[in-house]
């Protein structure tokens, strides 16, 4: 006949085995998730490298020059003049909107990016 202590020890051993199995299963699931994330990161890095290589090919000056000549009539591109390059303080000021928007609940003062004078 089993004594009470034997039954308690068997229950403790079964509980410990179940807890160990549960922890092992959680660790395997976490490890699998980590491997999936690492695989996706690797794929994204490869994609970035591919896109950077593609961009460097598309951005080559001889290729751009050929495109400019091919589409010269449609684009009407002209070489840049030195007087077109200015400092930020040389840019014209933004136009001032003196009339608020009546359809707007805030009167157009707070929700648009324009400079408004009241």
Backbone as CSV, one residue per row, in Angstrom:
resi,resn,N_x,N_y,N_z,CA_x,CA_y,CA_z,C_x,C_y,C_z
1,UNK,0.810,-1.163,0.000,0.000,0.000,0.000,0.871,1.251,0.000
2,UNK,0.425,2.220,-0.732,1.204,3.458,-0.830,0.910,4.348,0.362
3,UNK,1.973,4.877,0.852,1.809,5.806,1.954,1.492,7.187,1.403
4,UNK,1.029,8.051,2.214,0.653,9.401,1.815,1.845,10.160,1.261
5,UNK,2.981,9.983,1.860,4.175,10.703,1.388,4.583,10.225,0.010
6,UNK,4.387,8.941,-0.278,4.704,8.424,-1.607,3.787,9.058,-2.652
7,UNK,2.529,9.199,-2.361,1.570,9.801,-3.285,1.932,11.270,-3.518
8,UNK,2.301,11.963,-2.449,2.675,13.372,-2.573,3.935,13.506,-3.423
9,UNK,4.919,12.675,-3.217,6.159,12.735,-3.994,5.913,12.401,-5.461
10,UNK,5.058,11.452,-5.737,4.719,11.123,-7.130,4.007,12.309,-7.779
11,UNK,3.101,12.960,-7.069,2.396,14.133,-7.606,3.389,15.268,-7.854
12,UNK,4.340,15.467,-6.976,5.354,16.514,-7.155,6.212,16.199,-8.370
13,UNK,6.611,14.943,-8.549,7.429,14.558,-9.697,6.656,14.754,-11.002
14,UNK,5.386,14.399,-11.027,4.574,14.581,-12.235,4.393,16.067,-12.524
15,UNK,4.167,16.864,-11.495,4.034,18.312,-11.680,5.336,18.917,-12.200
16,UNK,6.464,18.495,-11.649,7.756,18.999,-12.094,8.023,18.601,-13.544
17,UNK,7.658,17.403,-13.927,7.845,16.957,-15.307,6.960,17.774,-16.250
18,UNK,5.712,18.031,-15.855,4.814,18.822,-16.691,5.323,20.257,-16.817
19,UNK,5.794,20.824,-15.711,6.324,22.200,-15.742,7.573,22.268,-16.619
20,UNK,8.455,21.291,-16.516,9.658,21.255,-17.337,9.307,21.146,-18.814
21,UNK,8.334,20.301,-19.146,7.905,20.163,-20.536,7.326,21.482,-21.055
22,UNK,6.532,22.162,-20.232,5.937,23.431,-20.650,7.018,24.486,-20.903
23,UNK,8.005,24.588,-20.032,9.102,25.546,-20.207,9.897,25.203,-21.466
24,UNK,10.157,23.916,-21.687,10.889,23.489,-22.878,10.122,23.862,-24.144
25,UNK,8.813,23.653,-24.137,7.984,23.975,-25.302,7.979,25.488,-25.554
26,UNK,7.881,26.299,-24.511,7.923,27.746,-24.665,9.272,28.198,-25.221
27,UNK,10.356,27.583,-24.752,11.688,27.936,-25.244,11.829,27.587,-26.719
28,UNK,11.316,26.429,-27.118,11.383,26.045,-28.533,10.556,26.986,-29.407
29,UNK,9.385,27.396,-28.914,8.534,28.324,-29.667,9.235,29.676,-29.803
30,UNK,9.822,30.161,-28.724,10.543,31.430,-28.761,11.740,31.346,-29.695
31,UNK,12.441,30.237,-29.667,13.587,30.045,-30.550,13.149,30.019,-32.016
32,UNK,12.027,29.394,-32.285,11.497,29.359,-33.648,11.094,30.756,-34.107
33,UNK,10.441,31.517,-33.228,10.071,32.893,-33.561,11.302,33.744,-33.821
34,UNK,12.317,33.580,-33.005,13.568,34.321,-33.181,14.224,33.980,-34.509
35,UNK,14.224,32.710,-34.874,14.799,32.314,-36.163,14.018,32.935,-37.321
36,UNK,12.694,32.998,-37.203,11.887,33.628,-38.253,12.198,35.116,-38.377
37,UNK,12.330,35.798,-37.245,12.651,37.227,-37.276,14.040,37.448,-37.872
38,UNK,15.000,36.628,-37.482,16.354,36.757,-38.038,16.353,36.498,-39.541
39,UNK,15.551,35.557,-39.989,15.432,35.273,-41.417,14.839,36.470,-42.162
40,UNK,13.805,37.084,-41.579,13.202,38.264,-42.205,14.163,39.451,-42.225
41,UNK,14.930,39.621,-41.142,15.922,40.701,-41.102,16.964,40.482,-42.183
42,UNK,17.421,39.263,-42.332,18.403,38.953,-43.368,17.839,39.240,-44.760
43,UNK,16.589,38.857,-44.973,15.948,39.119,-46.262,15.826,40.622,-46.519
44,UNK,15.460,41.388,-45.495,15.349,42.839,-45.645,16.714,43.466,-45.940
45,UNK,17.757,42.974,-45.288,19.102,43.495,-45.558,19.522,43.209,-46.996
46,UNK,19.220,42.004,-47.461,19.535,41.676,-48.850,18.743,42.560,-49.811
47,UNK,17.477,42.806,-49.481,16.649,43.672,-50.317,17.210,45.089,-50.343
48,UNK,17.642,45.591,-49.197,18.227,46.932,-49.130,19.496,46.994,-49.972
49,UNK,20.339,45.978,-49.872,21.568,45.961,-50.671,21.242,45.934,-52.160
50,UNK,20.239,45.155,-52.534,19.833,45.086,-53.935,19.307,46.432,-54.418
51,UNK,18.481,47.076,-53.600,17.936,48.373,-53.977,19.024,49.447,-54.055
52,UNK,19.999,49.394,-53.146,21.106,50.349,-53.211,21.929,50.145,-54.477
53,UNK,22.158,48.883,-54.841,22.894,48.606,-56.074,22.095,49.079,-57.287
54,UNK,20.803,48.840,-57.271,19.946,49.287,-58.368,19.940,50.811,-58.457
55,UNK,19.883,51.475,-57.312,19.890,52.935,-57.295,21.206,53.481,-57.844
56,UNK,22.312,52.842,-57.468,23.603,53.328,-57.966,23.707,53.166,-59.483
57,UNK,23.080,52.116,-60.020,23.068,51.962,-61.473,22.171,53.006,-62.135
58,UNK,21.029,53.284,-61.528,20.104,54.250,-62.107,20.609,55.690,-61.984
59,UNK,21.484,55.925,-61.033,21.935,57.281,-60.726,23.267,57.638,-61.404
60,UNK,23.724,56.809,-62.303,25.010,57.080,-62.967,24.864,58.264,-63.922
61,UNK,25.799,59.214,-63.866,25.710,60.400,-64.716,25.601,60.114,-66.221
62,UNK,26.357,59.162,-66.795,26.188,58.913,-68.237,24.762,58.468,-68.601
63,UNK,24.159,57.655,-67.756,22.793,57.206,-68.016,21.832,58.386,-67.940
64,UNK,21.983,59.223,-66.926,21.115,60.388,-66.795,21.292,61.350,-67.969
65,UNK,22.526,61.487,-68.437,22.766,62.374,-69.577,22.074,61.836,-70.830
66,UNK,22.125,60.507,-71.027,21.428,59.913,-72.168,19.925,60.155,-72.080
67,UNK,19.368,60.026,-70.878,17.940,60.264,-70.699,17.580,61.726,-70.957
68,UNK,18.445,62.635,-70.527,18.192,64.052,-70.765,18.155,64.330,-72.261
69,UNK,19.104,63.773,-72.999,19.119,63.987,-74.445,17.933,63.305,-75.124
70,UNK,17.536,62.126,-74.630,16.433,61.401,-75.250,15.097,62.128,-75.057
71,UNK,14.915,62.756,-73.901,13.646,63.407,-73.597,13.781,64.925,-73.524
72,UNK,14.726,65.469,-74.271,14.994,66.900,-74.215,13.791,67.724,-74.660
73,UNK,13.102,67.285,-75.682,11.962,68.047,-76.191,10.799,68.049,-75.190
74,UNK,10.530,66.893,-74.554,9.411,66.804,-73.625,9.706,67.505,-72.301
75,UNK,10.913,67.336,-71.796,11.241,67.873,-70.480,11.659,69.341,-70.510
76,UNK,12.220,69.760,-71.607,12.725,71.122,-71.784,13.662,71.509,-70.636
77,UNK,14.581,70.609,-70.331,15.553,70.861,-69.267,16.659,71.768,-69.784
78,UNK,17.121,72.638,-68.917,18.206,73.539,-69.266,19.252,73.451,-68.170
79,UNK,20.516,73.728,-68.511,21.539,73.710,-67.456,21.230,74.767,-66.393
80,UNK,21.636,74.465,-65.183,21.391,75.366,-64.074,22.341,76.552,-64.115
81,UNK,21.816,77.726,-63.849,22.641,78.922,-63.820,23.123,79.164,-62.395
82,UNK,24.274,79.760,-62.226,24.782,80.017,-60.866,23.881,80.927,-60.042
83,UNK,23.136,81.818,-60.686,22.283,82.721,-59.908,21.014,82.034,-59.395
84,UNK,20.790,80.764,-59.783,19.631,80.028,-59.285,19.884,79.429,-57.902
85,UNK,21.129,79.382,-57.485,21.473,78.827,-56.175,21.501,79.982,-55.182
86,UNK,20.649,79.915,-54.166,20.553,81.000,-53.186,20.623,80.430,-51.775
87,UNK,20.873,81.298,-50.839,20.860,80.939,-49.420,19.417,81.011,-48.917
88,UNK,19.098,80.321,-47.821,17.721,80.351,-47.316,17.212,81.757,-46.995
89,UNK,18.080,82.649,-46.533,17.604,83.990,-46.204,17.338,84.830,-47.454
90,UNK,17.762,84.355,-48.623,17.504,85.065,-49.868,16.181,84.646,-50.516
91,UNK,15.530,83.625,-49.985,14.261,83.163,-50.536,13.168,84.183,-50.233
92,UNK,12.177,84.308,-51.120,11.084,85.246,-50.843,10.249,84.766,-49.661
93,UNK,9.647,85.702,-48.944,8.799,85.367,-47.792,7.519,84.711,-48.271
94,UNK,6.907,83.930,-47.393,5.646,83.294,-47.718,4.558,84.349,-47.856
95,UNK,3.615,84.124,-48.769,2.525,85.098,-48.877,1.654,85.068,-47.624
96,UNK,1.110,86.206,-47.273,0.286,86.328,-46.079,-1.177,86.233,-46.474
97,UNK,-1.929,85.367,-45.799,-3.351,85.192,-46.041,-4.114,86.087,-45.071
98,UNK,-4.731,87.144,-45.576,-5.438,88.088,-44.717,-6.891,87.720,-44.490
99,UNK,-7.458,86.825,-45.300,-8.863,86.462,-45.188,-8.958,85.057,-44.595
100,UNK,-9.603,84.922,-43.427,-9.732,83.582,-42.844,-10.748,82.753,-43.620
101,UNK,-10.618,81.451,-43.512,-11.531,80.529,-44.175,-12.786,80.398,-43.325
102,UNK,-13.928,80.877,-43.821,-15.173,80.860,-43.061,-15.761,79.459,-42.943
103,UNK,-15.420,78.554,-43.871,-15.963,77.190,-43.833,-15.288,76.353,-42.764
104,UNK,-14.173,76.793,-42.302,-13.402,76.045,-41.332,-13.835,76.439,-39.928
105,UNK,-13.991,75.477,-39.025,-14.458,75.766,-37.678,-13.452,76.598,-36.892
106,UNK,-12.175,76.457,-37.198,-11.160,77.249,-36.505,-10.851,78.540,-37.238
107,UNK,-11.560,78.808,-38.284,-11.348,80.032,-39.025,-10.105,79.993,-39.886
108,UNK,-9.498,78.828,-40.017,-8.313,78.713,-40.856,-7.043,79.187,-40.189
109,UNK,-7.126,79.587,-38.933,-5.941,80.126,-38.267,-5.025,79.032,-37.728
110,UNK,-5.587,77.976,-37.166,-4.763,77.005,-36.470,-4.431,75.768,-37.282
111,UNK,-5.223,75.413,-38.268,-5.030,74.113,-38.894,-4.429,74.151,-40.275
112,UNK,-4.018,75.287,-40.779,-3.318,75.272,-42.057,-1.905,75.790,-41.850
113,UNK,-1.041,75.513,-42.787,0.352,75.877,-42.641,0.667,77.272,-43.125
114,UNK,-0.338,78.053,-43.457,-0.097,79.383,-43.998,0.099,80.387,-42.868
115,UNK,0.821,81.443,-43.183,0.983,82.545,-42.254,-0.267,83.408,-42.327
116,UNK,-0.895,83.671,-41.212,-2.139,84.415,-41.188,-1.965,85.621,-40.281
117,UNK,-2.438,86.782,-40.722,-2.422,87.995,-39.916,-3.851,88.333,-39.545
118,UNK,-4.106,88.591,-38.265,-5.465,88.954,-37.836,-5.580,90.442,-37.725
